Amino acid sequence: WFDTATAERVSVVVRPAGPRHDPPCPDLLGDATIAYTGTAGRFLDDQNEFPLNDISSFDVRVTKRLRRVLATLDLLNVTGDDYEELGFALTDFGGRPVPYYFPGHGFAARVGFELRF
């Protein structure tokens, strides 16, 4: 449960079972990190007239080192949760407040490589 206007991020690092020097099977995937982000009770404006969607998403990062290369695979918002990244309230021609939202990203994947010399 999340209190109003709070955010919580939890990271879990998954490593192969067994000793690192003698694993029961080859370390094919490397290290994996799973991060959970959740928020609830957010509003677009200070008067709390325009509620924002609650967020509950998971991000996954898998890294593998091959000699001097570190390969990284990121899977963002694996659950594909729809949410508003940010926004603000504008007034229309009649002077009434109207919400204006910027949507957050959906599911996304990215790959990165780091070279060490």
Secondary structure, DSSP 8 states (H G I E B T S, - for coil): ---TTEEEEEEEEE--SS-TTS-SS---S-EEEEEEEEEES-BSSTTS-SB---EEEEEEEEEEEETTEEEEEEEESTT----EEEEEEEE-TTS-EEEEEEE---SEEEEEEEE--
